[in-house]
């Protein structure tokens, strides 16, 4: 490949930076417009797929345009890429595998944004699907980036939507507080929330007792996996209020 020597390299650099900036702005504008389109609002999976494809096309065109400033023959370049691509494909087989797996997942709609999955003993909801990887957010909020080839080459569990999820809260209760009174109070509170499942029933279990406190486990099921963190906070706060009021059901319920 022969590189053209420019008489005004500064002008050339300005053109190159302009192309890069235009490509960047185009991808951001397209992403913004797609987020505003009502037809895609209910299917974030389609948004991620189309955005990825458009981004790759824009950046490819920008790269080819920049190469022209250096006198690189596009036809020859593409031919070279085709020949070298065979060799490169062996080195980049994982990347290529993830790309094709991403296309299969998205077009086949076997997995969608918002689904609840469990793979390799990790369970969470699908936050994002791109051409190369899938982001799964687990129970403690950690985002796990899973290569798409892992999803297509391994067995995974997909739960019905909405998927019930059990929440366990360990709490301590002072020895002078009656456990039955606490159980009656907290179960009544849990049953009052619409998004906490009535079946299975909320329960309170005794874990252990020491010279300082009784240790209990409060268990309940939420109707939607994505509400688990919300109700962990709500029920924990209800327990705190009970303890703060001295374990008096009547005093608390009257507030």
C-alpha positions as CSV (number, residue, x, y, z in Angstrom):
1,X,0.0,0.0,0.0
2,X,1.3,3.4,-1.0
3,X,0.8,6.3,1.3
4,X,0.2,9.7,-0.2
5,X,2.4,12.6,1.0
6,X,0.2,15.6,1.8
7,X,1.5,19.1,1.2
8,X,-0.7,20.3,4.1
9,X,-0.7,17.6,6.8
10,X,-2.4,20.0,9.3
11,X,-5.4,20.2,7.0
12,X,-5.5,16.4,6.7
13,X,-5.4,16.0,10.5
14,X,-8.3,18.4,10.7
15,X,-10.4,16.4,8.2
16,X,-9.6,13.1,10.1
17,X,-10.6,14.6,13.5
18,X,-13.8,16.0,11.9
19,X,-14.7,12.5,10.5
20,X,-14.1,10.9,14.0
21,X,-16.2,13.6,15.7
22,X,-19.0,13.3,13.1
23,X,-19.1,9.5,13.5
24,X,-19.2,9.8,17.3
25,X,-22.1,12.4,17.1
26,X,-24.0,10.3,14.6
27,X,-23.9,7.2,16.9
28,X,-25.1,9.3,19.9
29,X,-27.9,11.0,17.9
30,X,-29.1,7.6,16.6
31,X,-29.1,6.1,20.1
32,X,-31.1,9.1,21.3
33,X,-33.7,8.9,18.5
34,X,-34.1,5.1,19.0
35,X,-34.8,5.6,22.7
36,X,-37.5,8.1,21.8
37,X,-39.2,5.7,19.3
38,X,-42.3,4.2,20.9
39,X,-42.1,1.0,18.8
40,X,-38.9,0.0,20.6
41,X,-39.7,1.0,24.2
42,X,-41.2,-2.4,25.0
43,X,-38.2,-4.3,23.6
44,X,-34.8,-3.0,24.7
45,X,-33.2,-6.1,23.1
46,X,-34.1,-4.7,19.6
47,X,-32.6,-1.3,20.5
48,X,-29.3,-2.8,21.6
49,X,-29.1,-5.0,18.4
50,X,-29.9,-2.2,16.0
51,X,-27.6,0.3,17.8
52,X,-24.7,-2.1,17.7
53,X,-25.1,-2.8,14.0
54,X,-25.4,0.9,13.1
55,X,-22.4,1.8,15.3
56,X,-20.3,-0.8,13.5
57,X,-21.4,0.4,10.1
58,X,-20.7,4.1,10.9
59,X,-17.3,3.5,12.3
60,X,-16.4,1.2,9.4
61,X,-17.3,3.9,6.9
62,X,-15.4,6.4,8.9
63,X,-12.3,4.2,8.9
64,X,-12.5,3.6,5.2
65,X,-12.9,7.3,4.6
66,X,-9.8,8.1,6.7
67,X,-7.7,5.5,4.9
68,X,-8.5,7.3,1.6
69,X,-6.5,10.3,2.9
70,X,-3.4,8.1,2.9
71,X,-4.0,6.9,-0.6
72,X,-4.9,3.4,0.5
73,X,-6.8,1.5,-2.2
74,X,-10.1,0.4,-0.6
75,X,-10.7,-2.5,-3.0
76,X,-7.2,-3.8,-2.3
77,X,-7.6,-3.3,1.4
78,X,-10.9,-5.2,1.4
79,X,-9.3,-8.0,-0.6
80,X,-6.4,-8.1,1.7
81,X,-8.7,-8.2,4.7
82,X,-10.5,-11.1,3.1
83,X,-7.3,-13.1,2.6
84,X,-5.8,-12.2,6.0
85,X,-9.2,-12.7,7.6
86,X,-8.9,-16.4,7.3
87,X,-5.7,-16.4,9.3
88,X,-7.0,-13.8,11.8
89,X,-10.2,-15.7,12.3
90,X,-8.3,-18.5,14.1
91,X,-6.7,-16.0,16.5
92,X,-10.0,-14.2,17.0
93,X,-12.3,-17.2,17.1
94,X,-13.7,-16.3,20.5
95,X,-14.6,-12.8,19.4
96,X,-16.2,-14.1,16.2
97,X,-18.0,-16.8,18.2
98,X,-19.4,-14.2,20.6
99,X,-20.6,-12.0,17.7
100,X,-22.4,-14.8,16.0
101,X,-23.8,-16.1,19.3
102,X,-25.1,-12.6,20.0
103,X,-26.9,-12.5,16.7
104,X,-28.5,-15.9,17.3
105,X,-29.6,-14.9,20.8
106,X,-31.1,-11.6,19.7
107,X,-32.7,-12.6,16.4
108,X,-33.9,-15.9,17.9
109,X,-35.3,-14.0,20.9
110,X,-34.5,-16.9,23.2
111,X,-33.3,-14.3,25.7
112,X,-34.6,-10.8,26.2
113,X,-33.8,-7.8,28.3
114,X,-35.6,-8.2,31.7
115,X,-35.5,-12.1,31.6
116,X,-34.3,-13.9,34.8
117,X,-31.6,-16.4,34.1
118,X,-29.3,-18.8,36.0
119,X,-26.1,-20.0,34.4
120,X,-22.9,-21.4,36.0
121,X,-24.6,-21.0,39.4
122,X,-25.1,-17.3,38.9
123,X,-28.7,-16.0,38.9
124,X,-29.9,-12.5,37.9
125,X,-31.9,-10.5,35.5
126,X,-30.7,-9.5,32.0
127,X,-29.8,-5.9,31.9
128,X,-28.3,-5.6,28.4
129,X,-27.6,-7.8,25.4
130,X,-25.0,-6.6,22.9
131,X,-23.5,-8.4,19.9
132,X,-20.6,-9.7,22.0
133,X,-21.8,-10.2,25.5
134,X,-24.8,-10.2,27.9
135,X,-24.9,-8.3,31.2
136,X,-26.6,-10.2,34.0
137,X,-27.2,-8.4,37.3
138,X,-27.2,-10.8,40.3
139,X,-28.9,-10.7,43.7
140,X,-26.3,-8.3,45.3
141,X,-26.3,-5.9,42.3
142,X,-23.0,-7.2,40.7
143,X,-23.0,-6.9,36.9
144,X,-21.7,-10.1,35.4
145,X,-20.6,-9.7,31.8
146,X,-21.2,-13.1,30.2
147,X,-19.8,-13.9,26.7
148,X,-22.6,-14.7,24.3
149,X,-20.9,-18.0,23.3
150,X,-21.3,-19.1,27.0
151,X,-25.0,-18.8,26.7
152,X,-25.3,-20.6,23.4
153,X,-22.9,-23.4,24.4
154,X,-24.0,-24.1,27.9
155,X,-27.3,-25.1,29.6
156,X,-29.0,-22.2,31.4
157,X,-32.3,-21.8,33.3
158,X,-34.8,-19.2,32.2
159,X,-37.5,-18.4,34.8
160,X,-41.0,-17.4,34.0
161,X,-41.8,-13.7,34.1
162,X,-42.5,-12.5,36.7
163,X,-40.4,-14.9,38.7
164,X,-41.0,-15.2,42.4
165,X,-37.9,-14.8,44.6
166,X,-37.4,-15.6,48.3
167,X,-35.9,-12.9,50.5
168,X,-34.3,-13.8,53.9
169,X,-33.6,-11.2,56.5
170,X,-31.7,-12.1,59.7
171,X,-32.5,-10.0,62.7
172,X,-31.9,-9.9,66.4
173,X,-34.6,-9.5,69.0
174,X,-33.9,-8.5,72.6
175,X,-34.6,-11.3,75.2
176,X,-37.3,-9.2,76.9
177,X,-39.3,-9.1,73.6
178,X,-41.9,-11.7,72.9
179,X,-41.1,-13.7,69.7
180,X,-44.8,-14.5,69.0
181,X,-45.8,-10.8,69.2
182,X,-43.0,-9.9,66.8
183,X,-44.0,-12.8,64.4
184,X,-47.6,-11.6,64.4
185,X,-46.6,-8.0,63.7
186,X,-44.1,-8.6,60.9
187,X,-46.2,-11.2,59.1
188,X,-49.2,-8.8,59.1
189,X,-46.9,-6.1,57.7
190,X,-45.6,-8.4,55.0
191,X,-49.1,-9.5,54.0
192,X,-50.2,-5.9,53.7
193,X,-47.8,-5.3,50.7
194,X,-49.4,-6.2,47.3
195,X,-46.1,-7.2,45.7
196,X,-45.2,-9.7,48.5
197,X,-46.6,-13.1,47.6
198,X,-49.3,-14.6,49.7
199,X,-48.2,-18.1,48.6
200,X,-45.8,-19.3,49.8
201,X,-46.7,-17.6,53.1
202,X,-44.3,-15.2,54.8
203,X,-42.6,-16.9,57.8
204,X,-40.5,-16.2,60.8
205,X,-38.0,-18.8,62.0
206,X,-35.9,-19.1,65.1
207,X,-32.2,-19.4,64.3
208,X,-30.5,-19.4,67.7
209,X,-30.5,-17.7,71.1
210,X,-27.7,-16.2,73.2
211,X,-27.5,-14.3,76.5
212,X,-28.0,-11.1,74.5
213,X,-30.7,-11.7,72.0
214,X,-32.9,-14.2,70.0
215,X,-31.7,-14.5,66.4
216,X,-34.6,-14.8,63.9
217,X,-34.9,-15.3,60.2
218,X,-37.8,-13.4,58.4
219,X,-38.6,-15.0,55.0
220,X,-41.0,-13.9,52.3
221,X,-41.4,-14.2,48.5
222,X,-41.7,-11.2,46.1
223,X,-43.8,-11.7,43.0
224,X,-41.1,-10.1,40.8
225,X,-37.4,-10.9,41.0
226,X,-36.6,-7.2,40.3
227,X,-38.4,-6.1,43.4
228,X,-36.3,-8.0,45.8
229,X,-33.9,-5.2,46.8
230,X,-36.8,-2.8,47.3
231,X,-38.6,-5.0,49.8
232,X,-35.5,-6.0,51.6
233,X,-35.2,-2.3,52.6
234,X,-39.0,-1.9,53.3
235,X,-39.2,-5.0,55.6
236,X,-35.9,-4.2,57.3
237,X,-37.2,-0.8,58.1
238,X,-40.5,-2.2,59.5
239,X,-38.4,-4.4,61.8
240,X,-36.4,-1.4,62.9
241,X,-39.6,0.6,63.7
242,X,-40.9,-2.3,65.8
243,X,-37.7,-2.6,67.8
244,X,-37.5,1.2,68.1
245,X,-41.1,1.3,69.5
246,X,-40.1,-1.2,72.2
247,X,-41.9,-4.1,70.5
248,X,-45.4,-2.7,71.3
249,X,-47.7,-3.8,68.5
250,X,-50.6,-1.6,69.6
251,X,-48.4,1.5,69.9
252,X,-46.9,0.9,66.5
253,X,-50.2,0.1,64.7
254,X,-51.8,3.2,66.1
255,X,-49.3,5.4,64.3
